[in-house]
Amino acid sequence: MDTIHGFALEKETWRGEDVFYARGLPGSAVVSERFVHFVERHHLTNMLLTPTEEYTWDPLQLGPPRPVL
């Protein structure tokens, strides 16, 4: 895999954990919406929370995927 531009989990592969590492996702913790709300409610800082559809991993700087026509 050269790049990742957004991702989604298959429902049957997630057991409902609030913080976990997704198989195939290089070194990033994935958190649930419930965890995001917890962070917001308690004003926790020193973390960057990125929505899955905006997550980008592009070490070779290849840019976003080309649209399928």
All heavy atoms as TSV, in Angstrom:
chain	resi	resn	atom	element	x	y	z
A	1	MET	N	N	0.846	-1.161	0.000
A	1	MET	CA	C	0.000	0.000	0.000
A	1	MET	C	C	0.897	1.232	0.000
A	1	MET	O	O	1.776	1.363	0.833
A	1	MET	CB	C	-0.893	-0.055	1.242
A	1	MET	CG	C	-1.769	1.097	1.391
A	1	MET	SD	S	-2.930	1.042	2.781
A	1	MET	CE	C	-2.830	-0.547	3.466
A	2	ASP	N	N	0.670	2.123	-0.953
A	2	ASP	CA	C	1.488	3.324	-1.070
A	2	ASP	C	C	0.917	4.520	-0.313
A	2	ASP	O	O	1.647	5.327	0.238
A	2	ASP	CB	C	1.658	3.719	-2.537
A	2	ASP	CG	C	2.471	2.702	-3.319
A	2	ASP	OD1	O	3.380	2.090	-2.730
A	2	ASP	OD2	O	2.181	2.515	-4.508
A	3	THR	N	N	-0.414	4.655	-0.311
A	3	THR	CA	C	-1.063	5.779	0.364
A	3	THR	C	C	-2.408	5.345	0.950
A	3	THR	O	O	-2.981	4.350	0.525
A	3	THR	CB	C	-1.335	6.960	-0.592
A	3	THR	OG1	O	-2.324	6.593	-1.539
A	3	THR	CG2	C	-0.078	7.410	-1.297
A	4	ILE	N	N	-2.870	6.142	1.902
A	4	ILE	CA	C	-4.224	5.974	2.441
A	4	ILE	C	C	-4.863	7.357	2.430
A	4	ILE	O	O	-4.282	8.322	2.921
A	4	ILE	CB	C	-4.209	5.432	3.884
A	4	ILE	CG1	C	-3.565	4.057	3.938
A	4	ILE	CG2	C	-5.623	5.399	4.452
A	4	ILE	CD1	C	-3.368	3.533	5.346
A	5	HIS	N	N	-6.025	7.451	1.845
A	5	HIS	CA	C	-6.789	8.708	1.833
A	5	HIS	C	C	-8.193	8.390	2.313
A	5	HIS	O	O	-9.089	8.113	1.531
A	5	HIS	CB	C	-6.810	9.317	0.425
A	5	HIS	CG	C	-5.473	9.803	-0.014
A	5	HIS	ND1	N	-5.007	11.065	0.264
A	5	HIS	CD2	C	-4.477	9.184	-0.682
A	5	HIS	CE1	C	-3.790	11.206	-0.218
A	5	HIS	NE2	N	-3.449	10.082	-0.803
A	6	GLY	N	N	-8.367	8.390	3.618
A	6	GLY	CA	C	-9.637	8.031	4.226
A	6	GLY	C	C	-9.781	6.521	4.325
A	6	GLY	O	O	-9.153	5.769	3.595
A	7	PHE	N	N	-10.577	6.073	5.280
A	7	PHE	CA	C	-10.828	4.645	5.441
A	7	PHE	C	C	-12.119	4.428	6.202
A	7	PHE	O	O	-12.669	5.351	6.798
A	7	PHE	CB	C	-9.660	3.933	6.139
A	7	PHE	CG	C	-9.487	4.302	7.588
A	7	PHE	CD1	C	-10.085	3.545	8.585
A	7	PHE	CD2	C	-8.715	5.391	7.953
A	7	PHE	CE1	C	-9.925	3.876	9.916
A	7	PHE	CE2	C	-8.552	5.739	9.279
A	7	PHE	CZ	C	-9.157	4.979	10.265
A	8	ALA	N	N	-12.610	3.225	6.143
A	8	ALA	CA	C	-13.809	2.832	6.884
A	8	ALA	C	C	-13.569	1.439	7.444
A	8	ALA	O	O	-12.838	0.646	6.855
A	8	ALA	CB	C	-15.030	2.837	5.977
A	9	LEU	N	N	-14.168	1.157	8.568
A	9	LEU	CA	C	-14.058	-0.166	9.176
A	9	LEU	C	C	-15.239	-1.018	8.736
A	9	LEU	O	O	-16.358	-0.513	8.609
A	9	LEU	CB	C	-14.063	-0.063	10.692
A	9	LEU	CG	C	-12.933	0.749	11.319
A	9	LEU	CD1	C	-13.168	0.874	12.814
A	9	LEU	CD2	C	-11.594	0.126	11.034
A	10	GLU	N	N	-14.988	-2.290	8.544
A	10	GLU	CA	C	-16.091	-3.214	8.292
A	10	GLU	C	C	-16.744	-3.501	9.644
A	10	GLU	O	O	-16.070	-3.864	10.604
A	10	GLU	CB	C	-15.578	-4.493	7.647
A	10	GLU	CG	C	-15.037	-4.270	6.251
A	10	GLU	CD	C	-14.473	-5.531	5.633
A	10	GLU	OE1	O	-14.464	-6.591	6.303
A	10	GLU	OE2	O	-14.024	-5.453	4.489
A	11	LYS	N	N	-18.049	-3.311	9.699
A	11	LYS	CA	C	-18.789	-3.400	10.960
A	11	LYS	C	C	-18.493	-4.684	11.738
A	11	LYS	O	O	-18.299	-4.660	12.950
A	11	LYS	CB	C	-20.279	-3.312	10.656
A	11	LYS	CG	C	-21.094	-2.738	11.741
A	11	LYS	CD	C	-22.527	-2.563	11.281
A	11	LYS	CE	C	-23.181	-1.482	12.080
A	11	LYS	NZ	N	-24.564	-1.280	11.713
A	12	GLU	N	N	-18.422	-5.800	11.046
A	12	GLU	CA	C	-18.225	-7.082	11.731
A	12	GLU	C	C	-16.801	-7.286	12.259
A	12	GLU	O	O	-16.545	-8.219	13.005
A	12	GLU	CB	C	-18.635	-8.244	10.822
A	12	GLU	CG	C	-17.841	-8.377	9.548
A	12	GLU	CD	C	-18.339	-7.501	8.399
A	12	GLU	OE1	O	-19.328	-6.782	8.558
A	12	GLU	OE2	O	-17.706	-7.538	7.337
A	13	THR	N	N	-15.858	-6.396	11.909
A	13	THR	CA	C	-14.484	-6.541	12.394
A	13	THR	C	C	-14.209	-5.702	13.637
A	13	THR	O	O	-13.147	-5.813	14.233
A	13	THR	CB	C	-13.464	-6.147	11.307
A	13	THR	OG1	O	-13.608	-4.748	11.015
A	13	THR	CG2	C	-13.656	-6.967	10.045
A	14	TRP	N	N	-15.153	-4.855	14.034
A	14	TRP	CA	C	-14.974	-3.993	15.199
A	14	TRP	C	C	-15.807	-4.528	16.347
A	14	TRP	O	O	-16.998	-4.796	16.206
A	14	TRP	CB	C	-15.388	-2.570	14.838
A	14	TRP	CG	C	-15.246	-1.591	15.954
A	14	TRP	CD1	C	-14.133	-1.367	16.717
A	14	TRP	CD2	C	-16.240	-0.691	16.423
A	14	TRP	NE1	N	-14.377	-0.379	17.637
A	14	TRP	CE2	C	-15.675	0.059	17.476
A	14	TRP	CE3	C	-17.545	-0.437	16.062
A	14	TRP	CZ2	C	-16.369	1.037	18.162
A	14	TRP	CZ3	C	-18.247	0.543	16.752
A	14	TRP	CH2	C	-17.655	1.270	17.788
A	15	ARG	N	N	-15.178	-4.691	17.512
A	15	ARG	CA	C	-15.864	-5.263	18.672
A	15	ARG	C	C	-16.370	-4.203	19.644
A	15	ARG	O	O	-16.731	-4.517	20.766
A	15	ARG	CB	C	-14.929	-6.228	19.386
A	15	ARG	CG	C	-14.546	-7.425	18.516
A	15	ARG	CD	C	-13.699	-8.386	19.275
A	15	ARG	NE	N	-12.590	-7.694	19.919
A	15	ARG	CZ	C	-11.367	-8.146	20.033
A	15	ARG	NH1	N	-11.063	-9.324	19.543
A	15	ARG	NH2	N	-10.438	-7.451	20.634
A	16	GLY	N	N	-16.364	-2.943	19.234
A	16	GLY	CA	C	-16.910	-1.880	20.070
A	16	GLY	C	C	-15.924	-1.197	20.992
A	16	GLY	O	O	-16.329	-0.417	21.846
A	17	GLU	N	N	-14.635	-1.469	20.839
A	17	GLU	CA	C	-13.641	-0.800	21.686
A	17	GLU	C	C	-13.658	0.706	21.409
A	17	GLU	O	O	-13.951	1.140	20.308
A	17	GLU	CB	C	-12.224	-1.319	21.402
A	17	GLU	CG	C	-12.043	-2.796	21.560
A	17	GLU	CD	C	-12.219	-3.563	20.266
A	17	GLU	OE1	O	-12.823	-3.055	19.303
A	17	GLU	OE2	O	-11.748	-4.707	20.221
A	18	ASP	N	N	-13.313	1.490	22.410
A	18	ASP	CA	C	-13.253	2.942	22.238
A	18	ASP	C	C	-11.898	3.406	21.724
A	18	ASP	O	O	-11.810	4.461	21.098
A	18	ASP	CB	C	-13.593	3.647	23.543
A	18	ASP	CG	C	-15.068	3.513	23.882
A	18	ASP	OD1	O	-15.895	3.610	22.961
A	18	ASP	OD2	O	-15.392	3.302	25.067
A	19	VAL	N	N	-10.839	2.670	22.000
A	19	VAL	CA	C	-9.499	2.979	21.502
A	19	VAL	C	C	-8.875	1.668	21.056
A	19	VAL	O	O	-8.839	0.703	21.817
A	19	VAL	CB	C	-8.615	3.625	22.602
A	19	VAL	CG1	C	-7.229	3.942	22.066
A	19	VAL	CG2	C	-9.278	4.878	23.175
A	20	PHE	N	N	-8.391	1.618	19.819
A	20	PHE	CA	C	-7.823	0.376	19.297
A	20	PHE	C	C	-6.924	0.665	18.100
A	20	PHE	O	O	-6.877	1.792	17.597
A	20	PHE	CB	C	-8.931	-0.606	18.894
A	20	PHE	CG	C	-9.839	-0.091	17.806
A	20	PHE	CD1	C	-9.635	-0.431	16.482
A	20	PHE	CD2	C	-10.913	0.738	18.123
A	20	PHE	CE1	C	-10.470	0.059	15.487
A	20	PHE	CE2	C	-11.754	1.216	17.139
A	20	PHE	CZ	C	-11.527	0.873	15.816
A	21	TYR	N	N	-6.184	-0.323	17.676
A	21	TYR	CA	C	-5.354	-0.246	16.479
A	21	TYR	C	C	-6.003	-1.121	15.415
A	21	TYR	O	O	-6.243	-2.306	15.644
A	21	TYR	CB	C	-3.931	-0.721	16.755
A	21	TYR	CG	C	-3.170	0.251	17.623
A	21	TYR	CD1	C	-3.128	0.091	18.996
A	21	TYR	CD2	C	-2.533	1.352	17.064
A	21	TYR	CE1	C	-2.459	0.999	19.802
A	21	TYR	CE2	C	-1.864	2.266	17.849
A	21	TYR	CZ	C	-1.823	2.082	19.226
A	21	TYR	OH	O	-1.168	2.985	20.009
A	22	ALA	N	N	-6.295	-0.520	14.270
A	22	ALA	CA	C	-6.928	-1.260	13.181
A	22	ALA	C	C	-5.858	-2.038	12.407
A	22	ALA	O	O	-4.794	-1.496	12.101
A	22	ALA	CB	C	-7.661	-0.301	12.246
A	23	ARG	N	N	-6.166	-3.285	12.118
A	23	ARG	CA	C	-5.257	-4.114	11.334
A	23	ARG	C	C	-5.035	-3.446	9.975
A	23	ARG	O	O	-5.968	-3.002	9.321
A	23	ARG	CB	C	-5.875	-5.490	11.138
A	23	ARG	CG	C	-5.010	-6.484	10.445
A	23	ARG	CD	C	-5.645	-7.856	10.446
A	23	ARG	NE	N	-7.084	-7.816	10.629
A	23	ARG	CZ	C	-7.961	-8.265	9.746
A	23	ARG	NH1	N	-7.566	-8.803	8.637
A	23	ARG	NH2	N	-9.246	-8.190	9.997
A	24	GLY	N	N	-3.787	-3.325	9.549
A	24	GLY	CA	C	-3.470	-2.736	8.258
A	24	GLY	C	C	-3.292	-1.227	8.276
A	24	GLY	O	O	-2.948	-0.636	7.272
A	25	LEU	N	N	-3.516	-0.604	9.422
A	25	LEU	CA	C	-3.329	0.839	9.521
A	25	LEU	C	C	-2.026	1.084	10.265
A	25	LEU	O	O	-1.895	0.738	11.433
A	25	LEU	CB	C	-4.508	1.464	10.279
A	25	LEU	CG	C	-4.597	2.975	10.249
A	25	LEU	CD1	C	-4.736	3.481	8.817
A	25	LEU	CD2	C	-5.786	3.444	11.067
A	26	PRO	N	N	-1.051	1.660	9.588
A	26	PRO	CA	C	0.297	1.763	10.157
A	26	PRO	C	C	0.432	2.711	11.345
A	26	PRO	O	O	0.502	3.912	11.180
A	26	PRO	CB	C	1.141	2.248	8.978
A	26	PRO	CG	C	0.188	2.907	8.063
A	26	PRO	CD	C	-1.148	2.257	8.277
A	27	GLY	N	N	0.405	2.153	12.557
A	27	GLY	CA	C	0.777	2.860	13.772
A	27	GLY	C	C	-0.129	3.946	14.307
A	27	GLY	O	O	0.300	4.714	15.148
A	28	SER	N	N	-1.348	4.049	13.863
A	28	SER	CA	C	-2.247	5.083	14.373
A	28	SER	C	C	-3.355	4.446	15.198
A	28	SER	O	O	-3.975	3.478	14.763
A	28	SER	CB	C	-2.887	5.854	13.216
A	28	SER	OG	O	-1.906	6.534	12.468
A	29	ALA	N	N	-3.600	5.023	16.365
A	29	ALA	CA	C	-4.720	4.548	17.171
A	29	ALA	C	C	-6.009	5.073	16.550
A	29	ALA	O	O	-6.065	6.194	16.044
A	29	ALA	CB	C	-4.589	5.048	18.602
A	30	VAL	N	N	-7.035	4.264	16.574
A	30	VAL	CA	C	-8.361	4.633	16.085
A	30	VAL	C	C	-9.255	4.731	17.312
A	30	VAL	O	O	-9.162	3.905	18.218
A	30	VAL	CB	C	-8.905	3.577	15.094
A	30	VAL	CG1	C	-10.287	3.958	14.604
A	30	VAL	CG2	C	-7.944	3.397	13.916
A	31	VAL	N	N	-10.094	5.760	17.353
A	31	VAL	CA	C	-10.977	5.936	18.503
A	31	VAL	C	C	-12.428	6.039	18.047
A	31	VAL	O	O	-12.712	6.426	16.921
A	31	VAL	CB	C	-10.596	7.183	19.334
A	31	VAL	CG1	C	-9.168	7.078	19.837
A	31	VAL	CG2	C	-10.795	8.469	18.557
A	32	SER	N	N	-13.333	5.689	18.945
A	32	SER	CA	C	-14.764	5.741	18.655
A	32	SER	C	C	-15.289	7.170	18.810
A	32	SER	O	O	-14.640	8.027	19.417
A	32	SER	CB	C	-15.518	4.820	19.608
A	32	SER	OG	O	-15.434	5.336	20.926
A	33	GLU	N	N	-16.492	7.393	18.287
A	33	GLU	CA	C	-17.149	8.690	18.495
A	33	GLU	C	C	-17.394	8.923	19.978
A	33	GLU	O	O	-17.321	10.061	20.451
A	33	GLU	CB	C	-18.473	8.745	17.737
A	33	GLU	CG	C	-18.300	8.917	16.252
A	33	GLU	CD	C	-19.625	9.109	15.551
A	33	GLU	OE1	O	-20.348	10.070	15.900
A	33	GLU	OE2	O	-19.927	8.293	14.672
A	34	ARG	N	N	-17.666	7.857	20.708
A	34	ARG	CA	C	-17.870	7.985	22.149
A	34	ARG	C	C	-16.618	8.538	22.820
A	34	ARG	O	O	-16.695	9.396	23.705
A	34	ARG	CB	C	-18.244	6.625	22.732
A	34	ARG	CG	C	-18.655	6.685	24.177
A	34	ARG	CD	C	-19.271	5.402	24.617
A	34	ARG	NE	N	-18.213	4.476	25.031
A	34	ARG	CZ	C	-18.430	3.370	25.708
A	34	ARG	NH1	N	-19.661	3.012	26.003
A	34	ARG	NH2	N	-17.445	2.598	26.068
A	35	PHE	N	N	-15.445	8.076	22.392
A	35	PHE	CA	C	-14.185	8.590	22.936
A	35	PHE	C	C	-14.003	10.064	22.572
A	35	PHE	O	O	-13.575	10.869	23.401
A	35	PHE	CB	C	-13.005	7.763	22.423
A	35	PHE	CG	C	-11.683	8.187	22.992
A	35	PHE	CD1	C	-11.283	7.760	24.238
A	35	PHE	CD2	C	-10.851	9.039	22.284
A	35	PHE	CE1	C	-10.060	8.163	24.776
A	35	PHE	CE2	C	-9.635	9.449	22.809
A	35	PHE	CZ	C	-9.241	9.007	24.064
A	36	VAL	N	N	-14.333	10.434	21.334
A	36	VAL	CA	C	-14.226	11.836	20.906
A	36	VAL	C	C	-15.099	12.714	21.797
A	36	VAL	O	O	-14.663	13.775	22.255
A	36	VAL	CB	C	-14.620	11.996	19.421
A	36	VAL	CG1	C	-14.711	13.466	19.036
A	36	VAL	CG2	C	-13.639	11.266	18.520
A	37	HIS	N	N	-16.315	12.277	22.076
A	37	HIS	CA	C	-17.202	13.052	22.945
A	37	HIS	C	C	-16.638	13.152	24.369
A	37	HIS	O	O	-16.754	14.193	25.019
A	37	HIS	CB	C	-18.605	12.451	22.966
A	37	HIS	CG	C	-19.289	12.532	21.640
A	37	HIS	ND1	N	-19.426	13.703	20.921
A	37	HIS	CD2	C	-19.861	11.579	20.874
A	37	HIS	CE1	C	-20.051	13.470	19.800
A	37	HIS	NE2	N	-20.323	12.178	19.734
A	38	PHE	N	N	-16.012	12.088	24.849
A	38	PHE	CA	C	-15.368	12.096	26.165
A	38	PHE	C	C	-14.262	13.148	26.201
A	38	PHE	O	O	-14.158	13.937	27.145
A	38	PHE	CB	C	-14.804	10.704	26.474
A	38	PHE	CG	C	-14.061	10.616	27.761
A	38	PHE	CD1	C	-14.725	10.384	28.956
A	38	PHE	CD2	C	-12.681	10.761	27.791
A	38	PHE	CE1	C	-14.038	10.309	30.155
A	38	PHE	CE2	C	-11.983	10.682	28.975
A	38	PHE	CZ	C	-12.657	10.463	30.168
A	39	VAL	N	N	-13.425	13.170	25.162
A	39	VAL	CA	C	-12.332	14.139	25.066
A	39	VAL	C	C	-12.884	15.564	25.078
A	39	VAL	O	O	-12.387	16.433	25.802
A	39	VAL	CB	C	-11.498	13.879	23.778
A	39	VAL	CG1	C	-10.560	15.046	23.483
A	39	VAL	CG2	C	-10.723	12.586	23.905
A	40	GLU	N	N	-13.923	15.795	24.287
A	40	GLU	CA	C	-14.525	17.135	24.226
A	40	GLU	C	C	-15.150	17.535	25.562
A	40	GLU	O	O	-14.970	18.662	26.033
A	40	GLU	CB	C	-15.567	17.189	23.111
A	40	GLU	CG	C	-14.961	17.077	21.730
A	40	GLU	CD	C	-15.990	16.847	20.637
A	40	GLU	OE1	O	-17.172	16.536	20.954
A	40	GLU	OE2	O	-15.616	16.959	19.460
A	41	ARG	N	N	-15.873	16.613	26.180
A	41	ARG	CA	C	-16.574	16.893	27.436
A	41	ARG	C	C	-15.604	17.241	28.566
A	41	ARG	O	O	-15.877	18.093	29.405
A	41	ARG	CB	C	-17.435	15.684	27.823
A	41	ARG	CG	C	-18.330	15.906	29.008
A	41	ARG	CD	C	-19.339	14.760	29.222
A	41	ARG	NE	N	-18.732	13.441	29.343
A	41	ARG	CZ	C	-18.815	12.468	28.403
A	41	ARG	NH1	N	-19.468	12.665	27.281
A	41	ARG	NH2	N	-18.239	11.302	28.606
A	42	HIS	N	N	-14.441	16.589	28.579
A	42	HIS	CA	C	-13.470	16.800	29.655
A	42	HIS	C	C	-12.341	17.740	29.253
A	42	HIS	O	O	-11.367	17.890	30.000
A	42	HIS	CB	C	-12.920	15.452	30.126
A	42	HIS	CG	C	-13.970	14.590	30.751
A	42	HIS	ND1	N	-14.437	14.808	32.024
A	42	HIS	CD2	C	-14.681	13.546	30.264
A	42	HIS	CE1	C	-15.372	13.928	32.314
A	42	HIS	NE2	N	-15.549	13.142	31.254
A	43	HIS	N	N	-12.470	18.349	28.077
A	43	HIS	CA	C	-11.500	19.345	27.602
A	43	HIS	C	C	-10.074	18.801	27.593
A	43	HIS	O	O	-9.131	19.490	27.999
A	43	HIS	CB	C	-11.583	20.625	28.447
A	43	HIS	CG	C	-12.960	21.186	28.535
A	43	HIS	ND1	N	-13.582	21.833	27.482
A	43	HIS	CD2	C	-13.873	21.162	29.544
A	43	HIS	CE1	C	-14.794	22.190	27.839
A	43	HIS	NE2	N	-15.012	21.785	29.089
A	44	LEU	N	N	-9.919	17.552	27.171
A	44	LEU	CA	C	-8.585	16.959	27.093
A	44	LEU	C	C	-7.831	17.557	25.907
A	44	LEU	O	O	-8.428	17.922	24.896
A	44	LEU	CB	C	-8.686	15.443	26.952
A	44	LEU	CG	C	-9.412	14.727	28.084
A	44	LEU	CD1	C	-9.481	13.235	27.814
A	44	LEU	CD2	C	-8.740	14.997	29.410
A	45	THR	N	N	-6.521	17.660	26.051
A	45	THR	CA	C	-5.693	18.263	25.004
A	45	THR	C	C	-4.505	17.356	24.699
A	45	THR	O	O	-4.394	16.256	25.236
A	45	THR	CB	C	-5.185	19.651	25.446
A	45	THR	OG1	O	-4.384	19.486	26.630
A	45	THR	CG2	C	-6.326	20.601	25.725
A	46	ASN	N	N	-3.624	17.838	23.852
A	46	ASN	CA	C	-2.384	17.159	23.495
A	46	ASN	C	C	-2.634	15.905	22.657
A	46	ASN	O	O	-1.943	14.896	22.787
A	46	ASN	CB	C	-1.560	16.821	24.745
A	46	ASN	CG	C	-0.095	16.639	24.404
A	46	ASN	OD1	O	0.372	17.226	23.436
A	46	ASN	ND2	N	0.606	15.828	25.162
A	47	MET	N	N	-3.656	15.968	21.800
A	47	MET	CA	C	-3.922	14.888	20.858
A	47	MET	C	C	-4.578	15.475	19.630
A	47	MET	O	O	-5.234	16.512	19.702
A	47	MET	CB	C	-4.794	13.802	21.476
A	47	MET	CG	C	-6.177	14.240	21.850
A	47	MET	SD	S	-7.118	12.972	22.692
A	47	MET	CE	C	-6.544	13.159	24.356
A	48	LEU	N	N	-4.359	14.834	18.515
A	48	LEU	CA	C	-4.965	15.250	17.256
A	48	LEU	C	C	-5.954	14.172	16.838
A	48	LEU	O	O	-5.561	13.027	16.619
A	48	LEU	CB	C	-3.891	15.435	16.181
A	48	LEU	CG	C	-4.388	15.752	14.775
A	48	LEU	CD1	C	-5.117	17.091	14.760
A	48	LEU	CD2	C	-3.214	15.790	13.818
A	49	LEU	N	N	-7.215	14.523	16.758
A	49	LEU	CA	C	-8.260	13.579	16.363
A	49	LEU	C	C	-8.680	13.927	14.936
A	49	LEU	O	O	-9.148	15.037	14.678
A	49	LEU	CB	C	-9.443	13.655	17.317
A	49	LEU	CG	C	-9.125	13.341	18.774
A	49	LEU	CD1	C	-10.342	13.592	19.653
A	49	LEU	CD2	C	-8.644	11.911	18.923
A	50	THR	N	N	-8.505	12.986	14.024
A	50	THR	CA	C	-8.821	13.193	12.615
A	50	THR	C	C	-9.959	12.265	12.218
A	50	THR	O	O	-9.855	11.053	12.417
A	50	THR	CB	C	-7.582	12.865	11.739
A	50	THR	OG1	O	-6.480	13.665	12.189
A	50	THR	CG2	C	-7.854	13.146	10.277
A	51	PRO	N	N	-11.036	12.802	11.643
A	51	PRO	CA	C	-12.113	11.923	11.166
A	51	PRO	C	C	-11.575	10.913	10.146
A	51	PRO	O	O	-10.690	11.245	9.347
A	51	PRO	CB	C	-13.107	12.889	10.505
A	51	PRO	CG	C	-12.823	14.218	11.146
A	51	PRO	CD	C	-11.346	14.211	11.424
A	52	THR	N	N	-12.100	9.699	10.182
A	52	THR	CA	C	-11.564	8.645	9.307
A	52	THR	C	C	-11.613	9.027	7.840
A	52	THR	O	O	-10.705	8.683	7.090
A	52	THR	CB	C	-12.311	7.314	9.511
A	52	THR	OG1	O	-13.698	7.518	9.284
A	52	THR	CG2	C	-12.071	6.757	10.893
A	53	GLU	N	N	-12.652	9.758	7.430
A	53	GLU	CA	C	-12.741	10.121	6.014
A	53	GLU	C	C	-11.712	11.167	5.605
A	53	GLU	O	O	-11.449	11.358	4.427
A	53	GLU	CB	C	-14.156	10.591	5.650
A	53	GLU	CG	C	-14.627	11.819	6.381
A	53	GLU	CD	C	-15.283	11.532	7.717
A	53	GLU	OE1	O	-15.298	10.376	8.186
A	53	GLU	OE2	O	-15.792	12.499	8.315
A	54	GLU	N	N	-11.075	11.824	6.586
A	54	GLU	CA	C	-10.042	12.824	6.292
A	54	GLU	C	C	-8.635	12.318	6.570
A	54	GLU	O	O	-7.665	13.032	6.325
A	54	GLU	CB	C	-10.301	14.084	7.125
A	54	GLU	CG	C	-11.598	14.776	6.781
A	54	GLU	CD	C	-11.882	15.948	7.697
A	54	GLU	OE1	O	-10.938	16.443	8.359
A	54	GLU	OE2	O	-13.044	16.372	7.757
A	55	TYR	N	N	-8.500	11.110	7.099
A	55	TYR	CA	C	-7.185	10.554	7.447
A	55	TYR	C	C	-6.349	10.373	6.175
A	55	TYR	O	O	-6.838	9.869	5.164
A	55	TYR	CB	C	-7.345	9.212	8.156
A	55	TYR	CG	C	-6.035	8.561	8.489
A	55	TYR	CD1	C	-5.329	8.931	9.621
A	55	TYR	CD2	C	-5.483	7.596	7.656
A	55	TYR	CE1	C	-4.115	8.344	9.934
A	55	TYR	CE2	C	-4.267	7.005	7.956
A	55	TYR	CZ	C	-3.587	7.387	9.089
A	55	TYR	OH	O	-2.384	6.802	9.392
A	56	THR	N	N	-5.100	10.815	6.226
A	56	THR	CA	C	-4.188	10.661	5.095
A	56	THR	C	C	-2.857	10.113	5.590
A	56	THR	O	O	-2.309	10.583	6.578
A	56	THR	CB	C	-3.943	12.019	4.404
A	56	THR	OG1	O	-5.188	12.529	3.951
A	56	THR	CG2	C	-3.004	11.881	3.222
A	57	TRP	N	N	-2.362	9.125	4.882
A	57	TRP	CA	C	-1.014	8.594	5.096
A	57	TRP	C	C	-0.398	8.509	3.717
A	57	TRP	O	O	-0.858	7.757	2.858
A	57	TRP	CB	C	-1.079	7.230	5.776
A	57	TRP	CG	C	0.259	6.598	6.005
A	57	TRP	CD1	C	1.186	6.940	6.958
A	57	TRP	CD2	C	0.832	5.517	5.278
A	57	TRP	NE1	N	2.280	6.136	6.858
A	57	TRP	CE2	C	2.090	5.248	5.822
A	57	TRP	CE3	C	0.407	4.751	4.202
A	57	TRP	CZ2	C	2.928	4.256	5.342
A	57	TRP	CZ3	C	1.241	3.757	3.729
A	57	TRP	CH2	C	2.479	3.515	4.295
A	58	ASP	N	N	0.607	9.350	3.449
A	58	ASP	CA	C	1.177	9.463	2.111
A	58	ASP	C	C	2.681	9.715	2.209
A	58	ASP	O	O	3.170	10.798	1.890
A	58	ASP	CB	C	0.472	10.595	1.362
A	58	ASP	CG	C	0.826	10.665	-0.109
A	58	ASP	OD1	O	1.573	9.794	-0.597
A	58	ASP	OD2	O	0.357	11.594	-0.779
A	59	PRO	N	N	3.461	8.716	2.675
A	59	PRO	CA	C	4.897	8.940	2.898
A	59	PRO	C	C	5.678	9.249	1.622
A	59	PRO	O	O	6.705	9.906	1.677
A	59	PRO	CB	C	5.360	7.629	3.532
A	59	PRO	CG	C	4.384	6.623	3.047
A	59	PRO	CD	C	3.071	7.347	2.941
A	60	LEU	N	N	5.206	8.813	0.474
A	60	LEU	CA	C	5.902	9.067	-0.800
A	60	LEU	C	C	5.388	10.330	-1.482
A	60	LEU	O	O	5.831	10.660	-2.575
A	60	LEU	CB	C	5.738	7.863	-1.737
A	60	LEU	CG	C	6.250	6.537	-1.183
A	60	LEU	CD1	C	5.961	5.411	-2.161
A	60	LEU	CD2	C	7.725	6.614	-0.859
A	61	GLN	N	N	4.464	11.032	-0.850
A	61	GLN	CA	C	3.860	12.252	-1.368
A	61	GLN	C	C	3.327	12.056	-2.790
A	61	GLN	O	O	3.585	12.831	-3.699
A	61	GLN	CB	C	4.864	13.410	-1.307
A	61	GLN	CG	C	5.270	13.712	0.119
A	61	GLN	CD	C	6.256	14.840	0.230
A	61	GLN	OE1	O	6.931	15.205	-0.719
A	61	GLN	NE2	N	6.345	15.407	1.411
A	62	LEU	N	N	2.535	11.005	-2.954
A	62	LEU	CA	C	1.943	10.698	-4.247
A	62	LEU	C	C	0.684	11.509	-4.511
A	62	LEU	O	O	0.220	11.582	-5.644
A	62	LEU	CB	C	1.613	9.196	-4.334
A	62	LEU	CG	C	2.808	8.257	-4.218
A	62	LEU	CD1	C	2.340	6.814	-4.172
A	62	LEU	CD2	C	3.778	8.480	-5.374
A	63	GLY	N	N	0.117	12.094	-3.477
A	63	GLY	CA	C	-1.097	12.880	-3.635
A	63	GLY	C	C	-2.338	12.036	-3.598
A	63	GLY	O	O	-2.279	10.808	-3.501
A	64	PRO	N	N	-3.507	12.686	-3.686
A	64	PRO	CA	C	-4.773	11.951	-3.593
A	64	PRO	C	C	-4.995	11.043	-4.800
A	64	PRO	O	O	-4.426	11.266	-5.872
A	64	PRO	CB	C	-5.822	13.050	-3.541
A	64	PRO	CG	C	-5.163	14.250	-4.104
A	64	PRO	CD	C	-3.692	14.105	-3.834
A	65	PRO	N	N	-5.820	10.022	-4.631
A	65	PRO	CA	C	-6.087	9.111	-5.758
A	65	PRO	C	C	-6.819	9.833	-6.875
A	65	PRO	O	O	-7.549	10.797	-6.645
A	65	PRO	CB	C	-6.965	8.021	-5.143
A	65	PRO	CG	C	-7.521	8.623	-3.909
A	65	PRO	CD	C	-6.556	9.661	-3.451
A	66	ARG	N	N	-6.591	9.360	-8.082
A	66	ARG	CA	C	-7.270	9.952	-9.237
A	66	ARG	C	C	-8.718	9.482	-9.261
A	66	ARG	O	O	-9.009	8.340	-8.914
A	66	ARG	CB	C	-6.576	9.518	-10.524
A	66	ARG	CG	C	-5.178	10.050	-10.607
A	66	ARG	CD	C	-4.504	9.614	-11.861
A	66	ARG	NE	N	-3.107	10.019	-11.791
A	66	ARG	CZ	C	-2.250	9.855	-12.748
A	66	ARG	NH1	N	-2.609	9.256	-13.854
A	66	ARG	NH2	N	-1.016	10.257	-12.606
A	67	PRO	N	N	-9.631	10.382	-9.677
A	67	PRO	CA	C	-11.044	9.977	-9.740
A	67	PRO	C	C	-11.271	8.877	-10.765
A	67	PRO	O	O	-10.611	8.848	-11.812
A	67	PRO	CB	C	-11.776	11.259	-10.140
A	67	PRO	CG	C	-10.735	12.252	-10.491
A	67	PRO	CD	C	-9.404	11.736	-10.087
A	68	VAL	N	N	-12.173	7.978	-10.449
A	68	VAL	CA	C	-12.517	6.902	-11.374
A	68	VAL	C	C	-13.578	7.443	-12.317
A	68	VAL	O	O	-14.602	7.963	-11.900
A	68	VAL	CB	C	-13.059	5.677	-10.596
A	68	VAL	CG1	C	-13.487	4.590	-11.553
A	68	VAL	CG2	C	-12.024	5.181	-9.598
A	69	LEU	N	N	-13.310	7.325	-13.598
A	69	LEU	CA	C	-14.261	7.830	-14.597
A	69	LEU	C	C	-15.111	6.726	-15.164
A	69	LEU	O	O	-14.833	5.630	-15.266
A	69	LEU	CB	C	-13.525	8.551	-15.736
A	69	LEU	CG	C	-12.673	9.735	-15.271
A	69	LEU	CD1	C	-11.899	10.285	-16.448
A	69	LEU	CD2	C	-13.546	10.810	-14.690
